[in-house]
């Protein structure tokens, strides 16, 4: 079973990538393509979901103790 802390850390990393990649597109370091925009959105939503699942698992484990 994957630990809640790992899921939350992975979620934060994905959400940071979802912030950094659009910023690099705005600064014209990366070219803005439909695929890259969709990938950035997907990474951000995946990070949000993983963080939420990890937080929920953490709360659930603390309630069981």
N, C-alpha and C positions, 0 to 999 in steps of 0.2 A: 504494500500500500504506500502511496506517495504521501509524504508528510505535508501538513498544512503550511508549514513555514516555506518549504520549497515552492509550493504553488503560489504563495503570496509574493515571494521574491521573483519568480518567473513572470507573474502578472505585472509587477512593477517595472521589470525590464522591458516587457512588451509595450506597456503604456508609455514608457519613456521613448522607445523607438517610434511610437505613434506620434510623439511630439517632435522629435528630432528630425525625422524624415521630411515632414511638410516644411519645417523651418529651412532645411537644406534646399528644398524645391523653391521656396520663396526667394532665397538668396542666390538662386541660379547655380548652385553647386551641382545639383542633380537636375536633369531635365524632367519636367512634369509630363508623364504619360498616363494614359488611362489605367494601364496595368499597375503602375507604381502607386497611383492614387488609391486604387482598389486594394492593393496589397497593404498599404499603410492603414487604411480603414479596418481591414481584416485583422491586422496585428493589434491595433488598438482595442478592438472589440474582444479579441481573444484574451488580451491582457486583463481587460475588465472582468471577463467571465472567470478566468483563472484566479484572480485576486478575490473575487466574491466567493467562489467555491472554497478557496483556502481559508478565508476568514470564517465562513460558515462551519467548516470542519474543525477549525480551532475552537470556536465557541462550543460546538457539540462535545468535543473531547474534554473541555474544561468543566462542562456541566455534568459529565459522567463521573468525574472524580469526587 
